[in-house]
Amino acid sequence: MLVNAAPGQAETLRLLALGDSLTAGYGLAADQGFAPQLERALRAQGLDVRVINGGVSGDTSAGGLARLDWALADKPHAAIVELGANDGLRGLDPARMQDNLDAIVGRLKGRGVKVLLAGMLAPPNLGREYGDAFLAAYRQVAARHGVLLYPFFLDGVAGQARLNQKDGLHPTAEGVTVIVERIAPSVARLLKDDGGKR
């Protein structure tokens, strides 16, 4: 269990949020992005955790894979993988995205890092076939590696004008709060339980 340090020690858990602009906190004050809001929410639950902001705006799943070793320098105990939104916006091949996510999750697990995979939905203008393949990529990676899947990172926020910035793509601080409220139980499970294995 991740919450328990060795007897007599209290080690702060390091949770890596590996992602794109949605993780990086694009357009928001430094303390209002996903990582700081999630850290506050988890600490309010009594979890001694530091959330490492591994978000890079514009990153695709390939970009996340390319910088994974750099992201692992902080030696995280657990990680949220939030990648794919930019793959969808660019209409990139879902099979290639799946390969990238598979490699990321595999390498994290190989380092003993517990993983929560956060899914994304493809833009509807790309068609149903593309959207189905896009969604299936997350499900298949999670199933293959036995990790927790949070199906849609923007659940409750996507399409809600009042919760998004003017570009309609990035959440406001209030939107991030909604994201955190919804994903926090899954993250807490990741940190408290057996790594989220079902």
NORCOR-V996014 format. One record per residue. N is the residue number from 1. RES is the residue in one small letter. NEAR is the number of other C-alpha atoms within 8 Angstrom. Layout:
N,RES,NEAR ; N,RES,NEAR
//
This chain:
1,m,8 ; 2,l,11 ; 3,v,8 ; 4,n,6 ; 5,a,9 ; 6,a,6 ; 7,p,4 ; 8,g,5 ; 9,q,6 ; 10,a,7 ; 11,e,6 ; 12,t,7 ; 13,l,11 ; 14,r,13 ; 15,l,13 ; 16,l,14 ; 17,a,15 ; 18,l,15 ; 19,g,15 ; 20,d,16 ; 21,s,13 ; 22,l,12 ; 23,t,17 ; 24,a,15 ; 25,g,14 ; 26,y,10 ; 27,g,7 ; 28,l,10 ; 29,a,7 ; 30,a,7 ; 31,d,7 ; 32,q,11 ; 33,g,15 ; 34,f,13 ; 35,a,13 ; 36,p,11 ; 37,q,13 ; 38,l,11 ; 39,e,11 ; 40,r,8 ; 41,a,11 ; 42,l,13 ; 43,r,10 ; 44,a,7 ; 45,q,6 ; 46,g,6 ; 47,l,8 ; 48,d,9 ; 49,v,11 ; 50,r,9 ; 51,v,12 ; 52,i,9 ; 53,n,10 ; 54,g,11 ; 55,g,13 ; 56,v,10 ; 57,s,9 ; 58,g,7 ; 59,d,13 ; 60,t,12 ; 61,s,13 ; 62,a,9 ; 63,g,8 ; 64,g,13 ; 65,l,11 ; 66,a,7 ; 67,r,8 ; 68,l,9 ; 69,d,7 ; 70,w,6 ; 71,a,10 ; 72,l,8 ; 73,a,6 ; 74,d,6 ; 75,k,6 ; 76,p,11 ; 77,h,12 ; 78,a,12 ; 79,a,14 ; 80,i,12 ; 81,v,12 ; 82,e,13 ; 83,l,16 ; 84,g,11 ; 85,a,11 ; 86,n,12 ; 87,d,13 ; 88,g,12 ; 89,l,9 ; 90,r,6 ; 91,g,7 ; 92,l,9 ; 93,d,7 ; 94,p,11 ; 95,a,9 ; 96,r,8 ; 97,m,14 ; 98,q,11 ; 99,d,8 ; 100,n,11 ; 101,l,13 ; 102,d,9 ; 103,a,9 ; 104,i,11 ; 105,v,12 ; 106,g,9 ; 107,r,8 ; 108,l,12 ; 109,k,10 ; 110,g,7 ; 111,r,6 ; 112,g,7 ; 113,v,11 ; 114,k,13 ; 115,v,16 ; 116,l,15 ; 117,l,13 ; 118,a,14 ; 119,g,14 ; 120,m,12 ; 121,l,10 ; 122,a,12 ; 123,p,8 ; 124,p,7 ; 125,n,4 ; 126,l,9 ; 127,g,7 ; 128,r,7 ; 129,e,6 ; 130,y,10 ; 131,g,13 ; 132,d,8 ; 133,a,10 ; 134,f,13 ; 135,l,12 ; 136,a,8 ; 137,a,12 ; 138,y,15 ; 139,r,9 ; 140,q,8 ; 141,v,12 ; 142,a,12 ; 143,a,8 ; 144,r,6 ; 145,h,8 ; 146,g,9 ; 147,v,14 ; 148,l,14 ; 149,l,11 ; 150,y,11 ; 151,p,8 ; 152,f,9 ; 153,f,11 ; 154,l,8 ; 155,d,8 ; 156,g,7 ; 157,v,12 ; 158,a,8 ; 159,g,6 ; 160,q,8 ; 161,a,7 ; 162,r,5 ; 163,l,11 ; 164,n,16 ; 165,q,12 ; 166,k,5 ; 167,d,6 ; 168,g,9 ; 169,l,8 ; 170,h,11 ; 171,p,13 ; 172,t,11 ; 173,a,10 ; 174,e,8 ; 175,g,11 ; 176,v,13 ; 177,t,10 ; 178,v,10 ; 179,i,13 ; 180,v,12 ; 181,e,9 ; 182,r,8 ; 183,i,10 ; 184,a,11 ; 185,p,8 ; 186,s,10 ; 187,v,9 ; 188,a,9 ; 189,r,10 ; 190,l,15 ; 191,l,12 ; 192,k,10 ; 193,d,9 ; 194,d,9 ; 195,g,14 ; 196,g,13 ; 197,k,7 ; 198,r,5
//
